[in-house]
Amino acid sequence: MDSAMKAAIEAIHASPRHAVLHLAGGASQALGWLLSVPRASQTLLEATVPYTRASMIQLLGRAPQQYASREVADEMATAAYNRALTLSLPGTLVAGFGVTGALTTGSPKRGDHRCHISARTHSSLWRYDLTLYKGYRDRFGEDCLSSQLLIKVMIFMTRLFSSPRLLIYVQAMADVCEIGNTVPVELKTPEEEIRESRLNYTEDEELEQLIHGNVCMVRYPGEDSKDRRTGRRVVLSGAFNPLHEGHLTLMSTACTLVQGGSPCFELSAINADKPALPVHEIRQRVKQFVERGKTMIVTNQPFFYKKAEILPDSTFLVGVDTAMRLVNEKYYGGSRERMMEVLLNVQRLGCDFMVAGRIVDGVFKTMLDVNVPEEVKEMFSSLPENVFRVDLSSTEIRQKASM
């Protein structure tokens, strides 16, 4: 690795943005370069190589007609972005990168030798398409060129989204090593070219993507998650119609009891037995948290066992009435086996439940009133009444407001 490339990767690792990479058919050397420079953990959350047909089908959830295509690179980047959201706290800047291509092999190819790179963030999708001059390089050379392009894309995003202080550092590194504004990509002109394009998404478009299942969550980090890269999510799910002091007090109290607790209010845009929330309604509910500087995420998962899949290593705050339903076979088709399967899988994902007391049928009930199976008792902890008790609900507030 030359000094210019090393400097570029050092700048990437100094950036606050974390990334997931999905690579198939190109840019494999870039992964080695990223890992060979210290502080790679500051950048890489995860990297995979879905190289077989079955692996790619599992990643995309479908069998594409053509694997080395612009469309597949976009889908890979979106899958990587969703994975990055799952693996990080709300205050973390993340991006997903997808790379696919058709490079030279032992036998001649009919079509172009090419590489497609996509980079997805919350508001944009960057696309880079590289057409290679067939026969000019061997496999190593073509992979090296596509790797240079991936690093170029990553350094571009580093410069685009970094703080002014970091930008000064990045520019200094670039100037010292004479790499200027980009990593050099050694093209054979005029036969080879890179085509660049970009799609931008509004907040409403991003929420529509969430409702349709293209992205797994939309995050609104608040002051309470600023500069947090590590810790355990403390998640309070609800409709928040409206948000009230009971919600805020419950969260702040719970976070003092969970080591490294990172507060995260969660709203599901999808309801199990109702239509999806309209985008304008989602924005109204999110606004309550934004105005208070509180972290909110919007997901498309109404069930806790599905929330756990996209929010692993989390403590979920629930009322005692919800806890009762979680351990009631009736809500699992009457099957205890199914109930235990679901709960144990939530546990395997590193999640647990902290239970707050509530008035149920006119009586204040606590965790002591919940019949939890022995196998999962460790998953449930109690928020003592002397630490937290607020006899207030959003339903009561709405009813009083309508009188």
C-alpha positions as CSV (number, residue, x, y, z in Angstrom):
1,M,0.0,0.0,0.0
2,D,1.4,3.4,-1.0
3,S,1.5,6.4,1.3
4,A,-1.4,8.1,-0.4
5,M,-3.7,5.2,0.1
6,K,-2.6,4.7,3.7
7,A,-3.3,8.4,4.4
8,A,-6.8,8.1,2.8
9,I,-7.7,5.1,4.9
10,E,-6.3,6.8,8.1
11,A,-8.7,9.7,7.3
12,I,-11.6,7.3,6.8
13,H,-10.9,5.7,10.2
14,A,-10.8,9.2,11.8
15,S,-14.3,9.9,10.5
16,P,-17.3,9.5,12.8
17,R,-19.1,7.5,10.2
18,H,-19.4,3.7,10.6
19,A,-20.0,1.4,7.7
20,V,-21.2,-2.1,6.7
21,L,-19.7,-3.5,3.4
22,H,-21.3,-6.1,1.2
23,L,-18.8,-7.1,-1.5
24,A,-19.3,-9.5,-4.4
25,G,-17.3,-9.5,-7.6
26,G,-15.0,-6.6,-7.0
27,A,-13.1,-4.4,-4.5
28,S,-12.0,-7.3,-2.3
29,Q,-8.5,-5.7,-1.8
30,A,-10.2,-2.6,-0.3
31,L,-11.3,-4.6,2.6
32,G,-7.8,-5.8,3.3
33,W,-6.5,-2.2,3.0
34,L,-9.1,-1.0,5.5
35,L,-8.3,-3.7,8.0
36,S,-4.5,-3.3,7.6
37,V,-4.5,0.3,8.9
38,P,-4.9,0.8,12.6
39,R,-8.4,1.8,14.0
40,A,-10.4,-0.1,11.5
41,S,-12.9,-0.8,14.2
42,Q,-13.7,3.0,14.1
43,T,-15.0,2.4,10.5
44,L,-16.1,-1.1,10.0
45,L,-19.2,-2.5,11.8
46,E,-19.3,-5.6,9.5
47,A,-18.1,-6.8,6.1
48,T,-19.5,-9.7,4.2
49,V,-18.8,-11.4,0.8
50,P,-22.1,-12.9,-0.4
51,Y,-20.4,-14.7,-3.3
52,T,-22.6,-17.7,-3.9
53,R,-26.0,-17.5,-5.5
54,A,-27.6,-18.8,-2.3
55,S,-25.8,-16.2,-0.2
56,M,-26.9,-13.3,-2.5
57,I,-30.5,-14.5,-2.5
58,Q,-30.5,-14.6,1.3
59,L,-29.1,-11.1,1.4
60,L,-31.5,-9.6,-1.1
61,G,-34.5,-11.7,-0.3
62,R,-34.9,-12.5,-3.9
63,A,-33.1,-14.1,-6.9
64,P,-32.0,-11.3,-9.3
65,Q,-31.9,-11.9,-13.0
66,Q,-28.4,-10.4,-13.3
67,Y,-26.1,-10.4,-10.3
68,A,-23.5,-7.9,-11.6
69,S,-25.9,-5.0,-12.1
70,R,-26.6,-1.5,-11.0
71,E,-29.9,-2.6,-9.4
72,V,-28.2,-5.3,-7.3
73,A,-25.5,-2.9,-6.1
74,D,-28.3,-0.5,-4.9
75,E,-30.0,-3.3,-3.1
76,M,-26.8,-4.5,-1.5
77,A,-26.0,-1.0,-0.3
78,T,-29.5,-0.7,1.2
79,A,-29.2,-4.1,2.9
80,A,-25.8,-2.9,4.3
81,Y,-27.3,0.3,5.5
82,N,-30.1,-1.5,7.3
83,R,-27.5,-3.8,8.9
84,A,-25.5,-0.7,10.0
85,L,-28.6,0.7,11.6
86,T,-29.1,-2.5,13.5
87,L,-25.5,-2.7,14.8
88,S,-25.2,0.9,16.0
89,L,-26.7,3.4,18.4
90,P,-29.0,6.1,17.1
91,G,-26.4,8.9,17.5
92,T,-23.9,7.1,15.2
93,L,-23.5,8.2,11.5
94,V,-23.7,5.1,9.3
95,A,-23.5,4.1,5.7
96,G,-24.0,0.9,3.7
97,F,-21.8,0.0,0.8
98,G,-22.7,-2.5,-1.9
99,V,-20.2,-3.7,-4.6
100,T,-20.9,-6.1,-7.4
101,G,-19.2,-6.6,-10.7
102,A,-18.1,-8.8,-13.6
103,L,-14.3,-9.0,-13.6
104,T,-12.1,-11.1,-15.8
105,T,-12.0,-14.8,-15.2
106,G,-10.2,-17.8,-16.7
107,S,-12.6,-17.8,-19.7
108,P,-13.5,-14.8,-21.9
109,K,-16.7,-12.9,-21.0
110,R,-19.3,-11.8,-23.6
111,G,-20.2,-8.6,-21.9
112,D,-18.2,-5.7,-20.5
113,H,-15.9,-6.1,-17.6
114,R,-17.5,-3.7,-15.0
115,C,-18.0,-2.8,-11.4
116,H,-21.0,-1.2,-9.7
117,I,-20.6,0.5,-6.3
118,S,-23.5,2.0,-4.3
119,A,-23.4,3.9,-1.0
120,R,-26.5,4.4,1.0
121,T,-27.1,6.9,3.9
122,H,-30.4,8.0,5.4
123,S,-30.9,10.7,2.8
124,S,-29.0,9.7,-0.3
125,L,-27.9,6.9,-2.5
126,W,-24.6,7.4,-4.4
127,R,-23.9,5.3,-7.5
128,Y,-20.6,4.7,-9.3
129,D,-20.4,2.6,-12.4
130,L,-16.9,1.6,-13.7
131,T,-16.5,0.1,-17.2
132,L,-13.1,-1.7,-17.6
133,Y,-11.1,-2.1,-20.8
134,K,-11.4,-5.8,-21.5
135,G,-8.0,-7.6,-21.7
136,Y,-6.0,-4.7,-20.4
137,R,-5.6,-6.1,-16.8
138,D,-5.6,-9.4,-15.1
139,R,-8.0,-10.3,-12.3
140,F,-5.8,-8.8,-9.7
141,G,-5.5,-5.6,-11.6
142,E,-9.2,-5.2,-12.2
143,D,-9.9,-5.9,-8.6
144,C,-7.3,-3.4,-7.5
145,L,-8.9,-0.7,-9.7
146,S,-12.4,-1.4,-8.3
147,S,-10.8,-1.3,-4.8
148,Q,-9.3,2.1,-5.5
149,L,-12.8,3.3,-6.5
150,L,-14.4,2.0,-3.3
151,I,-11.8,3.8,-1.2
152,K,-12.4,7.0,-3.3
153,V,-16.1,6.8,-2.5
154,M,-15.5,6.2,1.2
155,I,-13.1,9.2,1.4
156,F,-15.6,11.4,-0.5
157,M,-18.2,10.5,2.1
158,T,-15.8,11.1,4.9
159,R,-15.1,14.6,3.7
160,L,-18.7,15.3,3.0
161,F,-20.0,14.5,6.4
162,S,-17.2,15.2,8.8
163,S,-17.0,18.0,11.3
164,P,-14.9,21.1,10.4
165,R,-12.2,20.0,12.8
166,L,-12.0,16.6,11.1
167,L,-12.1,18.1,7.7
168,I,-8.9,20.1,8.5
169,Y,-7.3,16.8,9.5
170,V,-8.4,15.0,6.4
171,Q,-7.2,17.9,4.2
172,A,-3.9,18.0,5.9
173,M,-3.4,14.2,5.4
174,A,-4.4,14.6,1.7
175,D,-2.0,17.6,1.2
176,V,0.9,15.8,2.8
177,C,0.5,12.8,0.6
178,E,-0.5,14.8,-2.5
179,I,-3.7,12.9,-3.0
180,G,-5.8,16.1,-3.3
181,N,-9.5,15.8,-3.1
182,T,-9.8,12.2,-4.3
183,V,-8.0,8.9,-4.2
184,P,-6.4,8.3,-7.6
185,V,-8.2,5.7,-9.7
186,E,-5.8,4.7,-12.5
187,L,-8.0,4.5,-15.5
188,K,-7.0,3.7,-19.1
189,T,-8.5,6.6,-21.0
190,P,-10.5,7.0,-23.1
191,E,-11.7,3.4,-23.0
192,E,-12.4,3.4,-19.3
193,E,-14.8,5.7,-17.5
194,I,-16.6,6.2,-14.2
195,R,-20.2,7.3,-14.3
196,E,-21.5,8.9,-11.1
197,S,-25.1,9.7,-10.1
198,R,-27.0,10.4,-6.9
199,L,-30.5,10.0,-5.6
200,N,-31.7,12.2,-2.7
201,Y,-34.5,11.3,-0.3
202,T,-36.7,13.7,1.6
203,E,-37.8,12.8,5.1
204,D,-41.3,11.8,3.8
205,E,-39.7,9.6,1.1
206,E,-37.6,7.9,3.8
207,L,-40.6,7.2,5.9
208,E,-42.4,5.8,2.9
209,Q,-39.5,3.5,2.3
210,L,-39.8,2.4,5.9
211,I,-43.6,1.7,5.6
212,H,-42.9,-0.4,2.4
213,G,-40.1,-2.3,4.1
214,N,-37.1,-1.0,2.2
215,V,-35.4,0.4,5.3
216,C,-35.8,-1.0,8.8
217,M,-35.9,2.2,10.8
218,V,-35.7,6.0,10.6
219,R,-33.6,7.5,13.4
220,Y,-34.0,10.9,15.0
221,P,-31.0,11.3,17.4
222,G,-31.5,13.8,20.1
223,E,-29.1,15.5,22.6
224,D,-29.4,12.5,24.8
225,S,-27.6,10.3,22.3
226,K,-25.0,12.8,21.1
227,D,-21.5,11.3,20.7
228,R,-22.7,7.9,22.0
229,R,-21.0,5.1,20.1
230,T,-21.2,2.4,22.7
231,G,-23.7,1.3,25.3
232,R,-26.9,-0.6,25.7
233,R,-30.1,0.7,24.1
234,V,-33.0,1.3,26.5
235,V,-36.1,1.2,24.3
236,L,-39.5,2.5,25.3
237,S,-42.0,1.5,22.6
238,G,-45.4,3.2,22.3
239,A,-47.8,5.2,20.2
240,F,-47.0,8.4,22.1
241,N,-50.3,9.9,21.2
242,P,-49.5,12.1,23.0
243,L,-46.1,11.9,24.6
244,H,-46.4,12.7,28.3
245,E,-44.2,13.2,31.4
246,G,-44.8,9.6,32.5
247,H,-42.9,8.4,29.3
248,L,-40.0,10.8,30.0
249,T,-39.8,9.9,33.7
250,L,-39.9,6.2,33.0
251,M,-37.1,6.4,30.4
252,S,-34.8,8.6,32.6
253,T,-35.4,6.4,35.6
254,A,-34.7,3.2,33.7
255,C,-31.5,4.6,32.1
256,T,-30.0,5.1,35.6
257,L,-30.6,1.4,36.3
258,V,-29.1,0.0,33.0
259,Q,-25.3,0.2,32.8
260,G,-24.4,2.4,29.8
261,G,-28.1,2.9,29.1
262,S,-28.7,4.8,25.9
263,P,-32.3,6.2,25.7
264,C,-34.3,5.4,22.7
265,F,-38.1,5.9,22.2
266,E,-39.6,3.7,19.5
267,L,-42.7,4.2,17.4
268,S,-43.9,1.5,15.0
269,A,-45.4,2.9,11.8
270,I,-47.0,-0.5,11.3
271,N,-49.7,-1.8,13.7
272,A,-50.6,-5.5,14.0
273,D,-54.4,-4.9,13.5
274,K,-54.6,-1.4,12.1
275,P,-53.5,0.4,8.9
276,A,-50.0,1.9,8.8
277,L,-49.7,5.4,10.3
278,P,-49.8,8.1,7.6
279,V,-46.5,9.9,7.1
280,H,-47.9,13.2,8.3
281,E,-49.0,11.5,11.5
282,I,-45.6,9.9,12.1
283,R,-44.0,13.3,11.7
284,Q,-46.3,14.9,14.2
285,R,-45.5,12.3,16.8
286,V,-41.8,12.5,16.1
287,K,-41.9,16.3,16.5
288,Q,-42.8,15.9,20.2
289,F,-39.4,14.2,20.8
290,V,-37.4,16.4,18.5
291,E,-38.6,19.5,20.3
292,R,-37.5,18.0,23.6
293,G,-34.1,16.8,22.3
294,K,-35.0,13.2,22.9
295,T,-33.9,10.3,20.7
296,M,-36.7,8.7,18.6
297,I,-36.6,5.9,16.1
298,V,-39.5,4.9,13.9
299,T,-39.6,1.2,12.9
300,N,-42.0,-1.1,10.9
301,Q,-42.1,-3.8,13.5
302,P,-45.2,-4.0,15.8
303,F,-44.1,-7.2,17.7
304,F,-41.3,-7.3,20.3
305,Y,-39.7,-10.4,18.8
306,K,-39.3,-8.6,15.5
307,K,-38.1,-5.4,17.3
308,A,-35.4,-7.5,18.9
309,E,-34.1,-8.5,15.5
310,I,-33.4,-4.9,14.5
311,L,-32.6,-3.7,18.0
312,P,-30.4,-6.4,19.4
313,D,-28.6,-5.9,22.8
314,S,-31.5,-3.8,24.1
315,T,-33.5,-3.5,27.3
316,F,-37.2,-3.0,26.4
317,L,-39.3,-1.0,28.9
318,V,-42.8,-2.3,29.2
319,G,-45.8,-1.9,31.5
320,V,-46.9,-4.9,33.6
321,D,-50.0,-5.3,31.3
322,T,-47.6,-5.8,28.3
323,A,-45.5,-8.2,30.3
324,M,-48.5,-10.3,31.1
325,R,-49.3,-10.6,27.4
326,L,-45.7,-11.5,26.6
327,V,-45.9,-14.6,28.8
328,N,-49.5,-15.6,28.0
329,E,-49.8,-18.6,25.6
330,K,-53.1,-17.1,24.3
331,Y,-51.1,-14.6,22.3
332,Y,-49.1,-17.4,20.6
333,G,-52.0,-19.4,19.2
334,G,-52.4,-21.2,22.5
335,S,-49.0,-22.8,22.1
336,R,-46.5,-22.8,25.0
337,E,-43.9,-24.2,22.7
338,R,-44.2,-21.3,20.4
339,M,-44.2,-18.8,23.2
340,M,-40.9,-20.2,24.6
341,E,-39.4,-20.3,21.1
342,V,-40.1,-16.6,20.7
343,L,-39.0,-15.5,24.1
344,L,-35.8,-17.6,24.0
345,N,-34.9,-16.1,20.6
346,V,-35.4,-12.6,22.0
347,Q,-33.0,-13.6,24.8
348,R,-30.4,-15.0,22.3
349,L,-30.4,-11.6,20.6
350,G,-29.2,-10.1,23.9
351,C,-32.5,-8.4,24.8
352,D,-34.5,-8.3,28.1
353,F,-37.5,-6.6,29.6
354,M,-37.7,-4.1,32.4
355,V,-41.2,-4.0,33.8
356,A,-43.0,-1.0,35.3
357,G,-46.1,-1.3,37.5
358,R,-49.4,0.0,36.2
359,I,-53.0,0.1,37.2
360,V,-54.8,-2.9,35.6
361,D,-58.5,-3.3,36.1
362,G,-58.4,-0.7,38.9
363,V,-55.6,-2.3,40.8
364,F,-51.9,-1.3,40.7
365,K,-50.0,-4.4,39.6
366,T,-46.3,-5.1,39.5
367,M,-43.9,-7.8,38.2
368,L,-44.9,-9.9,41.2
369,D,-48.3,-10.4,39.5
370,V,-46.7,-11.8,36.3
371,N,-46.3,-15.6,36.0
372,V,-43.0,-15.8,34.1
373,P,-41.8,-19.3,33.1
374,E,-38.6,-20.4,34.9
375,E,-36.7,-20.7,31.6
376,V,-36.9,-17.0,30.9
377,K,-37.1,-15.4,34.4
378,E,-33.7,-13.8,34.0
379,M,-35.1,-11.8,31.0
380,F,-37.5,-9.9,33.2
381,S,-36.6,-7.3,35.9
382,S,-38.8,-5.0,37.9
383,L,-38.8,-1.3,38.1
384,P,-39.7,-0.9,41.8
385,E,-42.8,1.2,42.7
386,N,-40.8,3.4,45.1
387,V,-38.5,4.2,42.2
388,F,-41.1,4.8,39.5
389,R,-44.9,5.1,39.6
390,V,-46.9,7.4,37.3
391,D,-50.6,6.7,37.0
392,L,-51.1,8.5,33.7
393,S,-51.8,7.3,30.2
394,S,-52.0,8.8,26.7
395,T,-55.6,7.4,26.5
396,E,-56.6,9.4,29.6
397,I,-55.0,12.5,28.3
398,R,-56.8,12.2,24.9
399,Q,-60.1,11.6,26.7
400,K,-59.8,14.6,28.9
401,A,-58.8,16.8,25.9
402,S,-61.9,15.8,24.1
403,M,-64.3,16.6,26.9
